[in-house]
Amino acid sequence: MTYLANRVQGFGTTIFAEMTALAVAHDAVNLGQGFPDFAAPTFLKEAAHAAIAADLNQYAPSYGRPALKQAIAAKVKRHYGLEVDPNHDILVTHGATEALCAAVLGLVNPGDEVILFEPFYDSYVPDVLLAGGVPRFYTLRQPDWAVDRAELAALFNHKTKLIVVNTPHNPTGKVFTHDELGMIADLCQEHDVLALTDEVYEHIVFDGRKHHLLAQFPGMAHRTLTISSLGKTFSVTGWKIGWIMAPPDLLAAAFRAHQFMTFCGAAPLQEAAVTALSTHDDYYMALTHDYQQKRDFLVKALQDAGLPPITPAGTYFVMVDISDLGFSDDVAFCRYLTTEIGVAAIPPSAFFHHPADGAQLARFTFCKSQPVLAEAAARLQRLRSAK
């Protein structure tokens, strides 16, 4: 007998938990799970200390602390020129993962179809299934992960309620181009479809590229929910400070789920987030510069080890083509890499609805300190002698 409800019986342990446990067991350098191993900015930690000391320790308003919503609106205007009403267009959530779940639960009815780009972040499909929705998949293909209009258009029909767009994209590192986003905007309007955008890596883009907001494309302001968070930009993934920007009717749908999921996040951390989002724009330029250096270091290390990397345009992940290495699939490769070479990576087949589509790839992260990346690079050289 099982006590599991039917709606969760198909949900297993995440691949992140599995590979992290394997990395710990074998003392491997963990380039799998995407969390920074270096300190958060001092000014941000000091702001959190100050907020706790000031006794901002009770429930925050369920829509979020007013000062934080104002800071989000100001930051969006400063970076994108987008006018957002902090009182009616912003909902603060317990991280972007909760924002995604609340939005899907608030908008998707049983039988509604939701278009997802794959490989996908691992919470997207469970969110859709929990809502009773039907996921439809557009498979991005290496090496450029480009979107074909005809192929995407074929997924839209009268049952389509929502499309989820993650840019910059985890796990591929793709940054959707202006033309691709314009194509998505056109299809959403043609079929009266809503868009949910996951933009948590918005400030980690490389080689002079620019991140574009789908909400700013003509005809999309009233049909787009934009999600971002503090964790990736300020190296505080454990704070779980996320937000949704949307017109009031769409935001209300997400709020109705949010209020019974978490109600609110940590009040002192929300107050500290005001300081983060009010920081000078030099911070964002330094962030991009530092991560591009880390990217370039890891890409070279992978190349030198005989692992052909697919250089990312954004995020802090690198995909590697393992098709010529002689392994049966990505899981076998990542287990070997962790147990025998001492470096952990993530098998991306977990991010495809047909795992075989990702079986010849592996994902590494470079949101690690330079000594850790250097140790990983040294261990990866063992692959040369192992062949």
C-alpha positions, 0 to 999 in steps of 0.5 A: 500500500502506498500513501502517496497521492496520485498527483505526486506518485510520478515525482522522484528524487531530483537529479540534483540531490542524487548527484550531490549525494554521490559527489559527497560520498566520493569527495568529488568537486561538485560542478553539478548543482548550481549554487555559488560556493563563495561569499555573498556581498558584504553589504548585503549580509550587513543589511540582513543583520541590520534588518534582524537587529531592527526587529523586522522579524514578523510576517511580511505582507503577503504581496511583499514588503512595500520597500522591496516592491518599490525597489524592484520597480525602480530597478526594472525601470533603470535597467529596461525602461519599463514602468511597473506599479509597485502597488499592483503589478508585483508579488514577492514570492519564496524564490522563483521556484514558488513564483513559477508554481503559484503562477501555473496553479493560478492560471492553468486548468485541467486539460489546458496545454502548456508549451515548454522548451526542453531541456527544461528546469526540473520544476516546470513539468511537475508544476504543470502536472499538479495543475492538471495541465498537459505539457507540450514540448519544443526540443532545443537542439545543439549546438545553437539551440535555435527556435524554428518558427514553423516547429514552434507554431505547430504546438499552438492550438485552441487548448494552449493556455500558456508558454514558459520561456526561460531566458537566459536558459538553464541548462543550455546557456542559450539567450533567446534572441530579439527575433525569437522573442518577437516570434513567440510574442506573435504566436501568443497574440495570434492564439491568445496565449499567456506567457510566463518568463523565467528570467533569474539569470537576466544579469549573467549574459556574455560577449556583449549580448543583451537580455530582452524582456518579453513583456516589452514586446508589442501586445505582450504587456497584458499577457506576460508574467515576468519572474526573477529573483535575488539568488543568482545575481547576488549569490544568496540562493538560500534566501529564496527571494523571488518576484512576479511582475504582471498586470493585476488580473494575472498577478491576482491568479498567482497570488491566490495560490501563493497565499496558501503555499507560503503566504510570505517570505522572510521579512528581514531578508526582504528588507535586505533585498532592498539594499541589493536592488538599489546597488550601483549598476557597476555591481552588475557589470562586475558580476558579468565580467567575473562570470565570463572569466569563470566561463572562459576558464571552465570552457578551456579546461573542458576542451583540454580534457577532451570534453567538447563544450558548447559555449554558453551565451548566458547563465553559469552552466556549460553543456558538453557533447559526450557523444564520442566518448563511448558511454551508454548515456549521460547518467553512466558518464556522470557517475563515472566522472564523479566516482573515478575522476572526482568531478561531479556534473549533471546528466541532462536527460532528466530535463527532457521528456524523452531522456534519450534526447539528452543522453549525449550531453552533460552539464557543468556549472562554473559558479564556483571559486577559482581554486575549486574550478582549478582543482576541477580542471586538474582532475579532469585531466585524468580523463586523458590518461583514462582513455 
